Amino acid sequence: MSFLTHLLGSTLQNTRPLTNITSTNIVCVRNASKKASSSTRIKPGHPRPKHRGWKVQDGWFVQKGHILATQLRPRFHPGLYVGMGRNGTLYALEAGRVIITSEKINPNTTHTWATMNYAGRENSVIYKKHFNVIPEKQHNRFILIDTV
């Protein structure tokens, strides 16, 4: 008599003891290992991140139209061969190498966009990062005016 038969037989006093137990008669029940709850991916009050900021680093090579930075407020400013979209996105106007510099800005305080972002800083010196793209192939747009 096996241990399992003895155990089951002793717990059931009024029934006859089990003598012919095979492996097909024993059923294993697997319970859930985690609590059932809603998905954690989309919850109210927790929107997905926008991943704003730098997209390329200083010295990287970019193609024409490549996004350099995304922003809500004017953290970064466009420099040479860099365009600025309506939502503040900086993108490359030419293919070339990215150079990031810190330069003084003089915001036009008569513009509503500048007064909204630089209010109270009219008499101070403001430094901002400028994205510049140095083209791989230099242009030939210089005109000879006079020789010495």
HELIX and SHEET records of a PDB file:
HELIX    1   1 PHE A    3  THR A   11  1                                   9    
HELIX    2   2 THR A  112  ASN A  117  1                                   6    
SHEET    1   A 4 GLY A  53  TRP A  54  0                                        
SHEET    2   A 4 ILE A  67  THR A  70 -1                                        
SHEET    3   A 4 LEU A  90  ALA A  92 -1                                        
SHEET    4   A 4 VAL A  82  MET A  84 -1                                        
SHEET    1   B 4 PHE A  61  VAL A  62  0                                        
SHEET    2   B 4 GLY A  96  ILE A 105 -1                                        
SHEET    3   B 4 ILE A 126  PRO A 135 -1                                        
SHEET    4   B 4 PHE A  76  PRO A  78  1                                        
END                                                                             
